[in-house]
Amino acid sequence: MSKLRVLSGIQPSGKLTLGNYIGAMKNFVALQHEHDCFFMVVDLHAVTVPQEPAALREQSEAVAALFVAAGLDPAHAAIFMQSHVSAHAELGWLMTTLSYMGELERMTQFKDKSEGKEAIGAGLFVYPSLMAADILLYNTNLVPVGDDQKQHLELTRDLAGRFNYRFGETFVIPEPYIPKVGARIMSLDDGTKKMSKSSPNAGSYIALLDTPDEIRKKIARAKTDTGRDIVFDAQNKPEISNLMSIYAQCSGQSLEQIQAAYEGQGYGAFKKDLAEVVVGALAPLQAKYNEIRSSGAIGEILQAGAERASAVAEQTLAKVKEAMGFLPPVRRRKG
Ligand code: AQP
């Protein structure tokens, strides 16, 4: 396969979870050596719901450090903050003007996040238009994401096609890249809801930086379906199936191998082993994270990443503005 352009991002809207890792970051790392990769901390997206400034700063640096700790190599992949590349906000606005209210209203993430709220920020509504801009700025071919982002990616493809039809061939139409197992890791307290870093219940998710004891406690308390068999059946046994997916992704074993290994054993024995598998899988990442944070290297990594990203993004933005009919900036004559 020839080199493809790959781009994805994660919001610094809380502590990154095992869902973010399994659904997205693991694939970031797997793709970085074969392809031309751009990974960003999407802080402009995080502020579509209220963020406390000090927490946003800390979480932003933590997410960037976790990218590196998970195995992203800044020598291969550009790692940057979305807000450091101003073309995102600018193309985000242009994509908003191309989006229809009806299609944005249909987005399930918007419906979920606005449910029961009296005051809903307009940013939350146009979030998918900004996400489309993020992707289209880089002529992206592949977008590694979890299953929950599939609908947003469909919209990105529609907006790119709409733009190309109206203004001439400009954007590459991107494809999602979704893992086969673990595309949607579910909450530990409700097997029908996805694990989310912004959940008010910390027991519902495993954070990548949870201590071994916190992980053991959370897994021991994780809700399980009725019965006792370790059988993968996402429809009828969502909770044990979710725990089996986590086991598979953290151990490298297949679901069939896990099912065979735990035949005749109950949930208790399985959960105990699962906790150790997760603790073991996260230990190297946590050690590397502490190393990177104390080295103070993140600032330089982000600066180099933003320079690399800006060079590509500015070119696309200029092409888009020209195609749409914006006057080019006037260059002052010398002398
Ligand atoms: N539970 C999950 N299972 C698999 N993949 C997941 N992702 C998120 N949760 C799961 C994937 O992680 C990437 C980054 O997501 P994001 O931070 O941009 O926002 P999100 O999808 O809305 O994730 P969260 O954790 O639920 O954040 P909050 O709570 O702030 O909304 C994406 O590729 C996503 O698919």
Boltz pocket constraint, residues with backbone or C-beta under 6 A from the ligand:
constraints:
  - pocket:
      binder: B
      contacts: [[A, 9], [A, 10], [A, 11], [A, 12], [A, 13], [A, 14], [A, 17], [A, 19], [A, 20], [A, 21], [A, 22], [A, 23], [A, 24], [A, 42], [A, 144], [A, 145], [A, 146], [A, 147], [A, 148], [A, 149], [A, 182], [A, 183], [A, 184], [A, 185], [A, 186], [A, 194], [A, 195], [A, 196], [A, 197], [A, 198], [A, 199]]
      max_distance: 6.0
